[in-house]
Amino acid sequence: MRPLRYTRPETLEAAIAAFTAADAEARYIAGGTTFYDLMKLGVERPTHLVDVTAIQGLDVVDTAGDTLRFGATALMSDVAAAVQDVPVLAESLDKAASQQLRNMATVGGNILQRTRCPYFRNGAGPASAVGVYPCNKREPGSGCAAIGGLDRGQAVLGTSAACTAVAGGDWPVALMALDAMVELAGPAGVRSLPIADFYRLPGDTPHVEFSILPGELVTAITVPATAAAQRSTYHKVRDRESYAFALASAAVALEMDGDTVAKARVALGGVATVPWRARAAEAVLAGATLTRERALEAGRAAFADARPGRHNAFKIPLGVETVADAVMIAAGRTL
């Protein structure tokens, strides 16, 4: 059994100090619904956990005014209940995991969840060990068993020669569509960055997944309150209707002028290595009279640069239809 220290500070400053004083294997923890699984699998091997759930104010949800603000330790179920007038946010939370997990998991932790790639999650240990799958995300430089392997669930967008692992989560896709901002606090102070800059494409360094500085933790997520946020949807296609990750999903928010799309926001999940903003699809929709064929054209534009593997080419036509369905659902929403 490996030794493990546990600290539960009551202030943000104390949490950062505890993390900074620990060694390189310290980790912040909140709901832990994903992180504890990774510990059991041996993917994560922390020596010190800093529990941030006792920090007052870190779970506050404020939906008044021009900006929606979600404290990092607010529970997914609580946030879903608070944003029913923003369908894309509510649906992305309601369609995630199970009710039991949503009652434990936090919205800040959710944007930090790691891939469900089976080669990443199974067989953690030295790459030289018998039966252990190489994974550049888990052990940099070891290789990627998914490339040329069983890749049905892998990404077709944003992949590299080093990694094809699909990004996990539904909530981050909705946040990407709405131009959310992520607030972080750390030893160097407080900063905010667009969620589009929060995630890192795998490139040659797939183990570097987030734009987080040493010792930083997510403190809040903010979302502009716009008319498009209300005329929106999160459409998720999966193998079964509950407790399953997306094979393809689309978060769509529209500003309409009659039957014409004034502005569109489209993001994809289940098909890319990061929550994927489909700006080519948005360009197809903007200024156009909305029809099913135009929505399909937008879907095709979203996947124009897709690169399938051996077993996941089906995600491209599925993704096209998913985008088109989401666009039509969002357009049918009334303000």
C-alpha positions as CSV (number, residue, x, y, z in Angstrom):
1,M,0.0,0.0,0.0
2,R,1.3,3.4,-0.9
3,P,1.2,6.2,1.7
4,L,-1.3,9.0,1.0
5,R,-1.7,12.3,2.7
6,Y,-5.1,14.1,2.9
7,T,-5.7,17.8,3.6
8,R,-9.1,19.6,3.7
9,P,-8.4,23.4,4.0
10,E,-11.2,25.9,4.6
11,T,-9.8,28.8,2.4
12,L,-8.6,29.1,-1.1
13,E,-5.3,30.5,0.1
14,A,-4.7,27.5,2.4
15,A,-5.5,25.1,-0.3
16,I,-3.0,26.6,-2.7
17,A,-0.4,26.7,0.1
18,A,-1.0,23.1,1.0
19,F,-0.6,22.1,-2.7
20,T,2.5,24.2,-3.1
21,A,4.1,22.7,0.0
22,A,3.5,19.2,-1.2
23,D,5.5,17.3,-3.8
24,A,4.9,17.0,-7.5
25,E,2.3,14.3,-7.0
26,A,-0.2,16.4,-5.1
27,R,-3.7,16.7,-6.6
28,Y,-6.8,18.9,-5.8
29,I,-9.9,16.8,-5.3
30,A,-13.6,17.6,-5.0
31,G,-16.3,15.1,-6.0
32,G,-13.7,12.6,-7.1
33,T,-16.1,10.6,-9.2
34,T,-13.6,10.2,-12.0
35,F,-10.3,10.8,-10.1
36,Y,-10.9,8.0,-7.6
37,D,-11.5,5.6,-10.5
38,L,-8.2,6.6,-12.0
39,M,-6.5,6.0,-8.7
40,K,-7.9,2.5,-8.5
41,L,-6.7,1.8,-12.0
42,G,-3.2,3.0,-11.2
43,V,-3.4,5.8,-13.8
44,E,-3.2,8.5,-11.1
45,R,-0.8,7.9,-8.2
46,P,-1.0,10.9,-6.0
47,T,0.9,11.2,-2.7
48,H,-1.2,14.1,-1.3
49,L,-4.8,15.0,-1.9
50,V,-6.0,18.5,-1.2
51,D,-9.8,18.5,-0.8
52,V,-11.4,21.8,-1.8
53,T,-15.0,21.0,-0.8
54,A,-14.8,22.9,2.5
55,I,-13.9,26.2,0.9
56,Q,-16.8,28.6,1.5
57,G,-18.2,30.2,-1.6
58,L,-16.6,27.9,-4.1
59,D,-20.0,26.2,-4.8
60,V,-22.0,29.4,-5.4
61,V,-24.2,29.5,-8.5
62,D,-25.4,32.9,-9.8
63,T,-27.7,33.0,-12.8
64,A,-28.7,36.7,-12.4
65,G,-27.4,39.4,-14.7
66,D,-25.6,39.3,-18.0
67,T,-23.2,36.5,-16.9
68,L,-23.9,33.1,-15.5
69,R,-21.4,32.1,-12.8
70,F,-20.9,28.6,-11.6
71,G,-18.5,27.9,-8.6
72,A,-16.2,25.0,-9.3
73,T,-17.5,22.8,-6.5
74,A,-21.2,23.3,-7.4
75,L,-22.8,19.9,-8.0
76,M,-23.8,19.0,-11.5
77,S,-27.4,18.2,-10.4
78,D,-27.7,21.6,-8.7
79,V,-26.4,23.5,-11.7
80,A,-28.7,21.6,-14.0
81,A,-31.7,22.6,-11.9
82,A,-30.6,26.3,-11.9
83,V,-30.2,26.6,-15.7
84,Q,-33.4,25.0,-17.1
85,D,-33.9,28.2,-19.2
86,V,-30.6,27.5,-20.9
87,P,-31.3,24.1,-22.6
88,V,-27.9,23.4,-23.9
89,L,-26.4,23.6,-20.4
90,A,-29.2,21.8,-18.6
91,E,-29.3,19.0,-21.2
92,S,-25.6,18.5,-21.2
93,L,-25.7,17.9,-17.4
94,D,-28.9,15.9,-17.3
95,K,-27.6,13.5,-20.0
96,A,-24.3,12.9,-18.3
97,A,-23.5,9.8,-16.1
98,S,-26.2,8.8,-13.6
99,Q,-28.3,10.8,-11.2
100,Q,-26.2,9.4,-8.3
101,L,-23.0,10.6,-9.9
102,R,-24.5,14.0,-10.8
103,N,-25.4,14.4,-7.1
104,M,-21.7,14.0,-6.2
105,A,-19.7,15.3,-9.2
106,T,-18.8,19.0,-9.5
107,V,-18.9,21.2,-12.6
108,G,-15.3,22.3,-12.1
109,G,-14.1,18.7,-11.9
110,N,-16.2,17.8,-14.9
111,I,-14.2,20.0,-17.2
112,L,-11.0,18.3,-16.0
113,Q,-12.1,14.8,-16.5
114,R,-9.7,12.7,-18.6
115,T,-10.4,10.4,-21.6
116,R,-12.2,7.1,-21.4
117,C,-9.8,5.6,-24.0
118,P,-9.5,1.9,-22.9
119,Y,-5.8,1.9,-23.7
120,F,-5.3,4.8,-21.3
121,R,-7.5,3.5,-18.5
122,N,-6.6,-0.2,-18.6
123,G,-3.2,-1.7,-17.9
124,A,-1.5,1.2,-16.2
125,G,2.1,0.4,-15.3
126,P,5.5,0.4,-17.0
127,A,5.1,0.1,-20.8
128,S,7.6,-2.7,-20.8
129,A,5.4,-4.9,-18.6
130,V,3.7,-7.9,-20.2
131,G,0.1,-7.1,-21.2
132,V,0.4,-3.4,-20.6
133,Y,-0.8,-1.2,-23.5
134,P,1.4,1.6,-24.5
135,C,-0.2,5.0,-24.1
136,N,1.5,8.4,-24.8
137,K,-1.1,10.1,-22.6
138,R,-0.3,7.9,-19.6
139,E,3.4,7.4,-20.3
140,P,4.9,9.9,-22.7
141,G,6.9,8.4,-25.5
142,S,5.6,4.8,-25.0
143,G,3.4,4.8,-28.1
144,C,-0.3,4.6,-28.8
145,A,-2.0,1.2,-28.9
146,A,-5.3,2.7,-30.1
147,I,-3.7,3.7,-33.5
148,G,-4.3,0.6,-35.5
149,G,-6.1,-1.1,-32.6
150,L,-9.6,-1.3,-31.4
151,D,-10.6,2.3,-32.1
152,R,-14.4,2.3,-32.4
153,G,-14.7,5.0,-29.7
154,Q,-11.7,7.1,-30.7
155,A,-11.6,10.6,-32.1
156,V,-11.8,11.5,-35.8
157,L,-11.1,15.2,-35.3
158,G,-8.0,16.8,-33.7
159,T,-6.0,13.6,-33.7
160,S,-2.2,13.3,-34.1
161,A,0.3,10.6,-34.8
162,A,0.7,10.3,-31.0
163,C,-2.9,10.1,-29.8
164,T,-6.5,9.6,-30.9
165,A,-8.1,9.6,-27.5
166,V,-11.6,11.2,-27.5
167,A,-12.3,13.9,-24.9
168,G,-14.7,12.9,-22.2
169,G,-17.7,14.8,-21.0
170,D,-20.8,16.6,-22.1
171,W,-20.8,19.8,-20.1
172,P,-17.5,21.0,-21.6
173,V,-19.0,20.7,-25.1
174,A,-22.0,23.0,-24.1
175,L,-19.6,25.4,-22.5
176,M,-17.5,25.5,-25.7
177,A,-20.5,26.4,-27.7
178,L,-21.3,29.3,-25.4
179,D,-17.9,30.8,-25.2
180,A,-17.4,30.1,-21.5
181,M,-14.5,31.4,-19.5
182,V,-12.6,29.4,-16.9
183,E,-11.4,31.1,-13.8
184,L,-8.3,29.8,-12.1
185,A,-6.4,30.6,-8.9
186,G,-2.8,29.6,-8.0
187,P,0.5,30.7,-6.5
188,A,0.8,33.5,-9.1
189,G,-2.7,34.8,-8.5
190,V,-6.1,34.7,-10.3
191,R,-6.6,34.6,-14.0
192,S,-9.3,33.8,-16.6
193,L,-9.0,32.2,-20.0
194,P,-11.5,31.2,-22.7
195,I,-12.5,27.6,-22.5
196,A,-11.3,27.2,-26.1
197,D,-7.8,27.9,-24.7
198,F,-8.2,25.7,-21.7
199,Y,-7.9,22.4,-23.6
200,R,-4.8,21.3,-25.5
201,L,-4.7,19.3,-28.7
202,P,-2.6,16.2,-28.3
203,G,0.1,17.0,-31.0
204,D,3.4,15.5,-29.8
205,T,2.5,16.0,-26.1
206,P,-0.8,14.2,-25.5
207,H,-0.1,14.0,-21.7
208,V,-0.4,17.8,-21.6
209,E,-4.2,18.2,-21.6
210,F,-5.0,21.5,-19.9
211,S,-3.6,25.0,-19.9
212,I,-3.2,24.9,-16.1
213,L,-0.1,26.2,-14.4
214,P,1.5,24.3,-11.5
215,G,-0.5,24.7,-8.3
216,E,-3.6,26.2,-10.0
217,L,-7.1,25.0,-9.5
218,V,-10.4,25.9,-11.3
219,T,-12.5,28.2,-9.1
220,A,-15.4,29.1,-11.4
221,I,-16.9,28.9,-14.9
222,T,-18.7,31.9,-16.4
223,V,-21.0,31.9,-19.4
224,P,-22.4,35.0,-21.2
225,A,-26.2,35.1,-20.9
226,T,-27.4,35.6,-24.5
227,A,-30.6,35.0,-26.6
228,A,-28.7,32.2,-28.4
229,A,-28.2,30.4,-25.1
230,Q,-32.0,30.1,-24.7
231,R,-32.5,28.8,-28.3
232,S,-30.2,25.9,-27.8
233,T,-29.8,22.2,-27.3
234,Y,-27.4,19.4,-26.5
235,H,-28.1,16.4,-28.6
236,K,-26.3,13.2,-27.6
237,V,-26.1,9.9,-29.5
238,R,-24.8,6.9,-27.6
239,D,-25.1,3.1,-27.5
240,R,-27.8,3.3,-24.8
241,E,-29.9,6.0,-23.5
242,S,-28.4,6.3,-20.0
243,Y,-25.0,6.1,-18.3
244,A,-23.1,6.0,-21.6
245,F,-20.6,8.3,-23.2
246,A,-21.4,10.0,-26.5
247,L,-20.5,8.4,-29.8
248,A,-21.3,11.8,-31.3
249,S,-22.9,14.8,-29.7
250,A,-23.6,18.4,-30.7
251,A,-24.2,21.6,-28.7
252,V,-26.0,24.2,-30.8
253,A,-27.1,27.7,-29.9
254,L,-28.8,29.9,-32.5
255,E,-29.8,33.5,-32.9
256,M,-32.7,33.6,-35.4
257,D,-34.3,36.3,-37.5
258,G,-37.5,34.6,-38.6
259,D,-36.3,31.6,-40.6
260,T,-32.9,33.0,-41.1
261,V,-29.9,32.1,-38.9
262,A,-28.4,35.4,-37.7
263,K,-25.6,33.6,-35.8
264,A,-24.8,30.0,-34.9
265,R,-22.6,28.4,-32.3
266,V,-21.8,24.7,-32.8
267,A,-19.6,22.4,-30.7
268,L,-19.0,18.7,-30.9
269,G,-18.4,15.9,-28.4
270,G,-17.6,12.2,-28.7
271,V,-15.7,12.7,-31.9
272,A,-12.7,14.9,-31.1
273,T,-9.6,14.9,-28.9
274,V,-10.9,18.1,-27.2
275,P,-14.4,19.6,-27.0
276,W,-14.6,20.8,-30.6
277,R,-15.8,24.1,-31.8
278,A,-17.2,23.6,-35.4
279,R,-16.7,27.0,-36.8
280,A,-17.0,25.7,-40.4
281,A,-20.5,24.6,-39.6
282,E,-21.3,27.9,-38.0
283,A,-20.2,29.7,-41.2
284,V,-22.5,27.5,-43.3
285,L,-25.5,28.4,-41.1
286,A,-24.9,32.1,-40.6
287,G,-27.1,34.3,-42.8
288,A,-28.9,31.3,-44.4
289,T,-32.5,30.4,-44.4
290,L,-32.7,27.3,-42.2
291,T,-33.8,24.1,-43.9
292,R,-32.9,20.4,-43.1
293,E,-30.6,20.4,-46.1
294,R,-28.8,23.5,-44.9
295,A,-28.4,21.8,-41.5
296,L,-26.9,18.7,-43.1
297,E,-24.6,20.9,-45.1
298,A,-23.4,22.4,-41.8
299,G,-22.9,18.9,-40.4
300,R,-20.8,17.9,-43.5
301,A,-18.7,21.1,-43.0
302,A,-18.1,20.2,-39.4
303,F,-16.5,16.9,-40.4
304,A,-14.7,17.9,-43.6
305,D,-11.3,17.4,-41.9
306,A,-12.2,14.2,-40.1
307,R,-9.6,11.4,-40.2
308,P,-11.1,8.0,-39.2
309,G,-9.2,5.0,-38.0
310,R,-10.0,1.3,-38.6
311,H,-13.3,1.0,-36.9
312,N,-14.7,4.5,-36.3
313,A,-15.5,5.8,-39.8
314,F,-19.2,5.5,-38.9
315,K,-18.7,8.5,-36.6
316,I,-18.5,10.8,-39.6
317,P,-22.0,10.2,-41.1
318,L,-23.4,9.8,-37.6
319,G,-21.8,13.2,-36.6
320,V,-23.2,14.9,-39.6
321,E,-26.8,13.7,-38.8
322,T,-26.2,14.6,-35.1
323,V,-25.3,18.2,-36.0
324,A,-28.3,18.5,-38.4
325,D,-30.7,17.2,-35.8
326,A,-29.3,19.5,-33.1
327,V,-29.6,22.5,-35.4
328,M,-33.2,21.8,-36.1
329,I,-34.1,21.1,-32.5
330,A,-32.5,24.4,-31.4
331,A,-34.3,26.3,-34.1
332,G,-37.6,25.0,-32.9
333,R,-37.1,26.3,-29.4
334,T,-39.1,29.4,-28.5
335,L,-37.7,32.2,-26.3
